[in-house]
């Protein structure tokens, strides 16, 4: 028995090595589990839609009479899966990528400034002096700031650089940044690490994540309506079909409730310009520890927060500065009847 299993085990090992050579992502257990979850999610969507079209004959007749109805459902089905993969493959805004881009921009600006300075001195139109060198330093300092200096300017004066330096990545973290132990990287405006997507949710893909939840909720609701329509139809059919459809509908209802609550929760976060990590671990974050819970330090009003979340994020390199004590005091003031007319909560 042992002699029989050894060649079989060796063949399996060789097949796995060959598979890992063709697909390097499968060699990493974390990426392999993430890929399996993505495949499972796609298969789950296909099962729900396939069972519906396989069992419900009235739906096929309705598709022939009203093709636009099924076309809209299939369009939402495909759009949801596309949005899922777009969100899963998008960058949440890693600090190392931002720092690399800032350093490249600084180096490019420095080279251009030196080339202009050299060309001007050769043409005799510019004479280098001590004052000129000082002005050049000021110009470089104001236009091409180093990453450490840029991050320090985002914090209140007197903050030690050690308090916001990541002990894992050894980089200076801007405000609202956290190191993700699953991704092993620091993420801007870290919200949470999504297991189903296999990536972090941060400043770079939070908007895409919200749209995915919205589309997934709408798809589950529409699919549930189709399932209920099938079960309530007065048609004689096998009992096991009804039992199977009821089991799928129960699981779908639980998923719909979870997705709807998740959509409401993230909508609240968007309107108040918060993240899940800031809301849950507020007392453990140093710059949020002394702020009352009803005060949203990064909120600019519901309308501005919504506009900034949906429309104004053309780049993931948007670093927010910590609010001053005066701004926090103004946000801590209780709302009055006059604030309803001035739209203080919206603007």
N, C-alpha and C positions, 0 to 999 in steps of 0.2 A: 504493500500500500504506500509505504514511504517512497519506494523507488518510482512509483507511478506519479506521486504528487510533485516530486522534485523537478522533473522536466516540465510539468505543467506550470509550476511556479516560475521557473526560469523563462518560459515563453511569455508569461504575463508580465514579468519585469521588463523584458526586452520590448514588449509592445507598449508598456507605459513610458519607457525611455524614448522610444521613437515618437510617441504622441507628445511628450513634453518637448521634444526637439522641434516638432512641427508647430506646436502651440505652447510657447514659453509661459503664457499666463496660467496654464493649468498646473505648472510646477509649484506655484505659490498656493498654500492651502487657503489663505484668505481670498485671493482672487478666484480660486476654484469654487469656493462656497458662494461667493457673490455671483459667479456665472450660473451656478445651479439654481440660485434663487431667481435670477432673471428668466431662465428657461421655465422654471415652475410657474412664474407669474404669467408668462405668455401662454403656456399650456392651459392654465386655469381660465384665462379669457376665452381661449378657443373652445374649451369644453362647454362653458356656459352658453356661448353663441351657437356652437354646433348642436348641442342637445335641443336647444330651442327650435332651430330650423329643422332638425331631424324628426321631432315629435309633433310639432304644431303644424298640421296641414292647413289650418285656416290662415296662418301667417304667410304661407306660400301663396295662397289665393289672394290675400291682401296685397302681397308684393306685386302680383300681376295686375291687380286693379288700381292700386296706388303705389307705383314704383318709387315715388319721391319719399314716402314714409320710410321704407326700408333703406333707401339710399342715404337718408340723413342718419339713420341708426348706424349703418356701416361706416359712414364718414366719421361719426363720433368715435366708433370703435377703433378705426385706424389712427385717427388723430390722437387718441389717448395713448396708444402704444408708441407712436412716434414721440409724443411729449415725454413719455417715460424714459425712452432711450436717450433723448436729447438732454434731459435733466441728469441722467445717470452718467453721461459722458462729459458733461460740462464741468469746468473748474469752479470750485467754491470760492476761490480767491486765496491762494496760498501766499503766505508772507514772503517766502523765498523767491517766488516769481515776481512779486511786487518789488522787492529789494533789488533783484537783478535788473529789472526794467529801469528803476531809478538810477542805479549805478551806470547802466549803459547810456541813459540820457545825460547824466553828468559828464561822462567821458566824452560823449559826442559834442556837448556844448564846450567843454574845455579845449578839445582839438580845434573846433571852429574858431574859438576866440584866439588861440595861439596862432592859427594860420592867418587870421585877419591882422593880428598884431605884427607878425613877421612881414606880411606883404606891405603893410603901411610903413614900416620902418625902412624897407628896401626902397620904396618910392620917395622917401624923404618927407612924407606927409605926417609922420608921427615920430616924436623923439621920446625915448624911454627915460623916465626920471624916477626919483623915489616917490614923488606924488603920483606919478602914473602907475607905478607898481602897486601902490596902495589902493588906487581906484580900481585897478584890475582885480585885486583881491576882493574888494567889496562887491564888484560886479559878479565875480564868480560865486561869492558867498551868498548873494541874493538870488541867483538864478539856478545854481546847481548845488543845492544843499546836500550834504552827505546824509545817508540813511539815519544814522544815530542822531544827528542834529534835527532832522525832520521829525523823528519820533518824539524827541524830547520837547519840541515846541508844541506837541499835541497835549502834553500833560501840564499840570499846574506847576509854576516855578518852585524850585526846591525839591522836586521829586528825584529820588536817587535812581540812577540808571539800572541798578541791580534789582529794583522792585518790579520792573517790567521786562527783564531779560529772561528768555525761555531757557530753562536748564537742560532741555533736550536738544533743541535746534541751535542754541547759543546765538540767537538773534534778538534784537530789540523788538518787542511786540507793541504795535499801536494800540490805542484804546479799543475795547470790545473784541480783542483777539484772544484766542485760546488754542492751546496745543491739543490736537486730537491724537489719542493713543492708538486708535485703529488705523488711521492714515499715516501716523508718525510725522505729522506736519502741523505747523501753526496756520490757523485759518482766520481770515478777516471776518469780523462780525459772525463768529461761530454761533450757529443755532443748535444743531445736534448732528449726530452721525446716523444716517438712515441705513438700516441694514438691508431693506428691500432694494434700495438704489445702489448700495455698495459704495457710497461716497458721502462726504460731509455736505451739509447744507450751510452755506455761508452767504457772504455778500454777493458773490458772483452768480449763484444759481438759486437764490431764495425765491425770486420772482417766477422762475421756471417751475420750481417746486410747488408754489401756490397754484399756478395754472394747471399743473398735473393733478393735484388734489381736486380742483374744481371739475376738471373733465372726468376724472375717475368717479366722483360722486354722481355727476349727471348720468354717466354710463350705467352705474349700478342702479340708480333710480329707474331709468328707462327699462333696463333688463328686468328689474323686479316687477314693473307694471306689465310687461309682456308675459312673465311667468304667472302672475295672478290672473291675467286674462285667459291664459290657457287652462288653468285649474278650475276657474269658475264657469267655463263653457260647458254647456249641457251636451256632451258628446260621450258616447260609450267607448271606452278604451281599457286597456289592460291595467290592473291595479298596480303592478310594479312600476309602471310609468309615472303614475301619480305619486307613489311613495318616493321615487327617485327625484322627481321634480320638487316635492315638498322639502326633502333634505337639502337640495341645492338652494331653495328659496330661504330656508332658515339661515344657512351660512351666508347667503347674500344679504339678508336683513341685518345680521350682526356686523358685516363689513360696511354696510351703508351707514349704520348708526355711528360706527367708529370714524368713517371718513367724513361724515357731516360735522361731527364734533371737532375733528382735527381741522377742518376747513374754517369753522367758526373761531377756533383758537388762534390759528395763524392769521386770520383776518384781524382779530383783535391786536395781535403783535404788530401787524403792518400799520394799523391806524395809530398806534402809540409809539411806533419806532422802537420796538424791543426785540429781543431774541429769547428763545426758550431757555437758553443757558442763563441769561441775565435775570429772567423771571424766577427760575427755580433756585439758582444759587446766588441770589442777590446779596445775602449777608456774608458770603465768602469772597466776593469781589471787592478788593480794597477801595476803589474809587466809587463804589455804590453802597458801601456799608453804612455810611452816616446819612444817607438820603432817605426821607420817608417813603413808605411803600406806595403811597398814592401819587407821588411825584415821578414823572417820566423825564429823566434828565436830557435825553436826546430827541425828544419829541419837538417838532416844529409846528404842530397843529395837524389835525386829521387830514385836511386837504393837501397840505404840503407834504406830509409823510406819504400819502397815497401817490401823489405826483412823482415824488422822488423815487419811490419804490418801483413804479411802473414805467415811467417815461424818462426820467433824468439820469438813469444809470447806464450811461454809454460806456463806462469803463469800470472795472472792478477795483481800480486804484483810488477809490474815494475814501480818504482817511478822515474820520470825524474827530474834532477836538473836544476835549472835556469841557463841559460848561463851567463858566465862572461862578463864583459865590453869588454875585449879583443876579445872574440868570436863574440860578437855583432858588434864590429867595423870591424872585418874581413868579416862578412856576409854582412855588409853594403856597401862594396866596389863595384863599378859598374863593370859589366862584360866587358871583353876585348876579342879581337880575340884569344889571347893566352889561355884564359879559355875554348874556344871551343875544343882545342887540349888536354888540361889537364882534360877535363870532370868535371869541377868544379861544374856544376849544377847537375851532377849525383852522384858524389862520395863525 
